[in-house]
Amino acid sequence: MKLSPPTIRPDHGGTILECHIQPGAAAGRIAGEYDGRLKIAVAAPPVDGKANAALMRFFSKILDIPASRIQIVSGETGRRKRLFFADLPPERFIELLAPHLPE
């Protein structure tokens, strides 16, 4: 899977990712692309910030970075989110993400 240009872009010493979240899934995974954004499935329900916390844990684990370097820039209460990954250039972000992308 190749990510489209607006999905990932550089921003102030890090990377911005545009994503669409699917809460309540069987397991956390990258589910493809949806409406020009990376679609992420998380097992947690969309209540009390549980899906957001699961999203942060998911990216922390697959990118092997501390969750403290990941920030929800917009979309805290919606499915469409913009995430910021501090100190992670887009090239390195894509390199770390590539093994987890669907074919």
BELTAFEN-V164178 format. One record per run of one state. SS is the DSSP state (hx for helix, st for strand, lp for the rest). FROM is the first residue (numbers start at 0). TO is the last residue. If there is no record, write none. Layout:
BEGIN
SS;FROM;TO
SS;FROM;TO
END
This chain:
BEGIN
lp;0;3
hx;4;6
st;7;10
lp;11;12
st;13;21
lp;22;27
st;28;33
lp;34;35
st;36;40
lp;41;48
hx;49;62
lp;63;65
hx;66;68
st;69;73
lp;74;78
st;79;85
lp;86;88
hx;89;97
lp;98;102
END
